[in-house]
């Protein structure tokens, strides 16, 4: 549901959308949504999550991450939807390049997980290229299991750690 | 760090009777493969201080010798308080009846001489019930800061003579020293003596570093560094701390390096367009050769000690398994066959076994199997055990054990290849990815 709303936002870049997201946002971003909602109709604060051309907008509204199943690098339907949003945004904002990080959960040995993270990052890269993003703007890196974002050592956390994160940088090529 | 120590291994002609029975024929012999249940009682009375300033050092050396032997799980030290006699002279005849009375089967006597910065350590090993020396006396000389190495040399000699195995105490371990929260671990390459002493940090924590691997001569270390922004195989000189990335720089990620037994080549994994394969690098020329071409993940490669084969893990079958192929590439043979996922194979320096990590039913194990995959034996089991490395004599395996949860931390453990004697290797903080270096000269 939330993903769909985000994508709609990304596609339309409408002012009211951010406000609605703010209301039903389930994470720490909702405060921003409220605070900046009033500005959206006339133009968001540049660089804020309400500025559709900002990296913050990409990260928070388009969605910068895709989750993976255990030991897999195939993209789920939900993941593909997020990536279509990423591709559209990247195509509309050519002033950015992206580093795609691949991550794994801790259920695996260190070097295998590095390779697995590499697979995941490349699956994302390949999908973005299929969606028309210039391959020269994309680069991948794997962190294996070295940078978990959740540390509970249970599936609820592992599921969040098996991810790709698309990190933007200003510039025309990588 | 330059080791200032020079060790002279001299036969002490004095007091060794020409008619002493050959050590190998004596009754004092402990065969490790029997799976020792009852440790052999030994006595290591404080070494004799030959000079007034040597008393404390002599006591410390005796303690390190004792710790080395006891920590193998093969020996039990009879505490000095239980000794019924004192050794006040290294040259005086041993009162065997006094040591027989407390059932000490082996006795180690020693003496320490300090002269300025120079120390001389002498020792003898005695078979108490045969009332005979076990091998010749030895003398080690060096600078004071090398006293622990001399103690390890003494213990190595005693261990070798009693077990018939090659020594391993005088060796170092490279590892990753860890600090900070689990979500933002800071990592540094470090080295220490095998028993945790003399820790030295070789890199800063400015960039992520993983999985150091000692060269066969112990002078350099390969590891994976993110210093360039991307994971790269990096070569570090332990003495000068100079370092450089090695191998082609155009691949996206290079990692999982290991030296060939001659130290001239590196087998490593590189990821290109999401596919990780194995490559061989000639260090001197920089030439590389691709060894595998499957679309699956191939990583974790390790040479056989004769340099003819490489073992590695691959998920080409659908889950990670262990394979062996010629070191020049070619058709690999799968050797792992049990349930679960097998990774990180490492060939024993003796050539007879391959140690590995096994993941099955939510647990991790360190195990060993013969090089054809037969006789698989799991040595440990825990939430997360991984990355075995062999002691120089192929009798002990050290590995990383990480505890679960937000407070989870990595530690180094060792276990012998019979699965007995699990020991925590002391490190100043959390530690991972041990690589056991060669026996020092």
Interface residues (C-beta under 8 A of the other chain):
Chain A: X71 X73 X106 X107 X108 X109 X110 X111 X112 X114 X115 X116 X118 X119 X121 X122 X123 X125 X126 X139 X140 X141 X142 X143 X146 X147 X148 X149 X150 X151 X152 X153
Chain B: X181 X182 X183 X184 X185 X208 X210 X211 X224 X229 X230 X231 X252 X253 X255 X256 X269 X271 X273 X274 X275 X276 X297 X299 X300 X313 X315 X319 X320 X341 X343 X344 X357 X359 X383 X384 X386 X387 X402 X404 X405 X406 X408 X432 X433
